[in-house]
C-alpha cells in the first residue's frame, strides 16, 4: 500500500517529544552565493547527531507485539538511532555494519549499549546478516530506508520545513537509499505540489541514481567517500523508497569528492557548522554551479554531524585526504 501524507502526520504524532524539532536557519553566505534566500535544516542537533532518529523512533513505536530486540544494517547513523530508540523502549539492539563504516560511528553505537557485528565489505553483506538475524524469535528488523514507518518518520522533516518556510521553491535532499528523500518529497509535494525536490549524492557508488537510470534497483560497487553515509545499495527487493524516489524527485545531481571537500570547508568557515560530507552535498552542488536557476527560497538538510574528527580536521585545514585508492589534494579554504 502506498504511503500518504496521513502516514507522515501519524509519524509526527508518534515521535513528538522524542526527537528534536530542528530549527531552519538562514545562511547569509549561501544566500549571497545563490542569489535567493538559502536555509539549513539543522538535523545535526538531534540527540544522536543525525536525522535518522526520526525514522528509527517511528518504526520502534510501531513494532509487532513480542518484539524484544531491534536489528538493522547501517553505515553508522541509522544504527546509532536504532540503538537510541531501542534503549528508550527497553529493547536490545543488534547492529550490522560493513568494514567501511568509520570507527567513530561504531564507537558511538557501542556507547548506547548496542551489540555490533562487522560483516563483509559492503552494506549488502551487512544486510544479509541482518535479514538472517530478523528470523529469530523476538527480533524485528528496521530498514535504514525501505520501511514505511522509517520513510514516514523522515518525512516529518518535510512537514517542518513547509511549516517554517511556506514560500520555499526548492528542497535539496541528500540521497542514499532514499528513505529521507522519499519521505521529504512525499510531505513537501503533498502540501505544495510546485516545490522542486532534488536529490544530491556523490558521483561514485550512487546506487539510487544508477537504479533510477536503469528503471529498476541495481547493485553498484561501494567505495570509500567523504560522504560515507550515502554509501550502500538500495536492495534488489526494494519495496518503497526506489519507487517513491523515481516518482517524486524532480532531479538527481551528482557531486565529486573534491566538491564535497570544498563544501565541508565552506560550511565550517562561513556558517561555523560541523557536518558530515553527506550533509553538504546540496551546498557542494551550489558552489560547483550544478543547481538549476533559482527564483525563490531554497533549503537543504544538514543530515548529520557524526564526523571522524581527524579526517574533518584535515579537510578544514586544507590537507590531503586518502579515500581508498583515491587521493584528494588538499586545498586551503578561500571564500
N, C-alpha and C positions, 0 to 999 in steps of 0.2 A: 504494500500500500504506500502511495506517495506521501511524503511529508507535506504539511501545510503550515501556514502562519500560526494556526492554533497550537501546533506542536511546539513552536518556539515560545509562544506565550505561556504554555504549560511549563516549559523548562524554566522560564523566568521566575515563575512562582516557586518551583521546586528548589532553585538554587539561591533564592533571596535570603540574605543573611549568612550565607555560607561561602560566598565569593565577594570580591571587591567590585563595586561599580566603578570601574576605572575612568578617570577623567579624560576628556578630549581637549588636548592643549594645542593652542596655536603655535606655529613655528615661524617667527619673523624672518629668519634666514631663508627657509624653504618657500615662504610666501613671496619674498623678493625674487627668488630664483625662478619660481613658476609663473609669477605674474598674477596669481589668484590666491585667495586665502587657502593656506595649507595647514592641516591639523594632524596631530599624532594621537591615536588611541592608545593609552598607556597600560596595556595589559602586562607590562613588566612589573606592575605594582601588585599583582596577585600574590598571595602568601607563598605559593610555590615558584614564583618568578615567571610564570607563563600563562597564557590564555587557556591552556589545556585543562585547567582546573574546572572550568565551566562544564565542558562536556563530560569529564570524568565524574563530577559531582551529580549531574543529572542522571547519568547512567547508574551510578551507585544507589541513587534514590529509587530506581525502578528495576532492581534485580529480582529474579524469581525467588519465591519462598524457598527456604532451605539453604540459601547461599551462605557459606562460611568464609570463602576465600575469593578474592578478585585476582585475576591474572590478565596480563596483556603483553604484547610486544611493543617495543618503544625505542626511539632514537634518543630518549632521555626525558624530555619534558612531560610526555604523556605518562610515562612510568612514575615520575615524581608525583604527578597529580592523582593517579590511581592509588598510589601508596598513601597520599594525604587523605583522599576520600575514604579509603578503606579504614584507616585509623579512626576517622571521625565516626564511623559506623561500627567500630569494634570488629571489623573483618580482618583476616590475614591478607597479605598481598604478596604475590609471586610474579616478579617482573622478568621478562625475557628480552635480552638485547644482544646485538652483534658486537664483534670485537672492534667495530669502527666507532662506537659510542665513546665520547671523551670521558676521561676518568672523573672529571669534576661533576659530571651528571650522574655517574654511578655512585659517587660518594654522597651526593645529595639525596638519592633514593634510599641508600642504606641508612642514612641518618633518620629516616622516617620509620624505620623498623621493618622494611620490606626485605624479603629474600630475593636474591638476584641470580639469574642464570645467564651466563655469556655463552651464546650458541652461534658458531659459524662466523662468516664474514659478510653477511648481508641481512637485511631486515626480513627477507623471505625465509631464511633459515630460522631466525628467531620466531617468526610467526608460526612455522610448522611445529616448533616445540610448544608454543603457547596453545595451539589447537589441540595438541596431544594432552596437555595438562587439563584443558577445559572439559575433557570427557570424564574426569574423575568426579566422584560424588561431592557435591557442595561447592564445586569450583565454577565460577562464572567468568567468561572472557569479556573484557571491554575493549573493543577495537579502538585504535587511535583515531580512526576516521570513518570507517564504514559501518556505522551503528546509528540507528535513527535517533536514539537518545543523546548520543555524543554530538551528532550534527545539529540537533535542536538546541543543545546547550551552547555550542559555539555560535549559533545564530543569534543568541541574546546580545552579542556584540553589535550586530547589525541594528537591532532594535534601539540600543542605547545611542548609537551614532545618529540615527534618524531622529531620535528624540532631542538630542543636543544640537544637531545641525540639520534642520529640515531642508535647508537650501542646498545641501550637498549635490554636486553634479557627478563626481567620480569617486569611487572607492577602490583603493589599491590593496589587494589581499595577498599575502604570501601563500604560495600554492605548493603543497606536497601531496599527501594522499587525498586531499580535497575535502576533509571534514569541515575545516574552517571556511573555505571558500564557498562550499555548498550551503552551509548554514547561513552565513552572512548574506550571500546573494539571494537566498530564499526570502529572508526577512526584509532586506532592503528593497528588493524589486516588488514584493507583495505590497509594501507600503507606498513606494514611489517607483512605478514602473520605468520612469525615464532615467533613473540613475544608472550610470555605467559602472559595472563591476569588472575589474581587470585583475587577472591572476598574474603573480610575479614569481619567478623561480630561477634557479641557476641554470646555466647552459650545458652542464654536464650531469647526466644521470637524472634528468627530469621525467619521471615516469608518467605523471598525469598529462603533461604536454605531449609526450610521444603517444600516449593512449588516445587522446582526443584526435590527434592527427591520423591515427590508424583506424579510428572509429570503433575500437574495442580495447579492453585492457591488454597491455603488453608488458613484458619484463625488460628492464634496462640494466646495464652494469651499474653497480653502486660504487662511487668513488669518494675519496676524502674531499671535503669542501668547507670553506668558511661558513657556509650556510648548512651545516651538518644536520640541523633539524628538518631540512627539506628533503633529506635523502630517503631512500627506501622505495619499494614498489607500492602499487595500489591494490594488489591481489587480483589474480586472473578470474576469481569468482566474485568480484566486486558487485555489491547489490545496490548501493545507493549513491555514493559520492561521485563515481565516474559519470553516471547518467545525469546527475544534477549539475555537475560542472560543465559537461558538454552542452547542456540546455541553457544554463543560466549565465555563464561567463561571456562577456562581450569580446574578450580577447585574452590571450596569454602572452606575456612578454618575458623573454629570457635575458638574464644579465650574466656577465662574466665574473670570474673570481676577482679580477682586477677592479671591476666596477663595484663589487661588494666591499672590497678592501677600502676603496675611496669613500664609500657611503658610511662605513663604520667610523672612519675618521671624521667625516662631516658632522654626523650626529653628535659625536663626542665633543668636538671643538666648538660647534655652533649652537648646540642646544643642551650641552652638558649632560647627555644621557649615555649610560652604558647599556648596550643591547647586543644580542647575538647577530651573527651575519644573516640569519634567516629573517630577522626583524627588519632589516634595512633594504630589502630588495626593491621596494617601491621607491625609496629615496635614490637607490642606485640607478633605477630606470630614469628618474627625473634628471639627475645630474648628467647622465650619459646622453640625454636628448632623445630617449626612446619612447616617451609618452606622446600620445596624440595631443593636438592643440586643446588647451583647456579654456573654457569660457565661464567657469564658475568654481565654487569651493570644492576642494579635494581633500581627502583624508586617507591616511594609511594606518595600519595596525602594527604597533611595536609589540611583536608577539611574545618575546621572552628576553630575559636578562642573564640566563644561566651560562655565562661565558667561561671559557678557560682563560683565566686572568693572565697567565703567562703569554698565551698567544695574543690576547687582546692588547697587552702592553706592547708587544712587538708591532702590531698594526698601528696603534695610535702614535708610536714613536718613529714610524717610518722604516721599520726593519724588514728584512727578507722573511718570507714565510714558506715553509715546505708542506705541500699537501700531496702526500704520496710521491709520485714521480713529477709533480708539477711544482716549480719554484716560482713564487711571486716576488718580483724585485721590489724591495722596499722603496717607498716614496714619501718623504716628509710632507705633512699636510700644509697646504696653502689654499686659502679661500679663493 
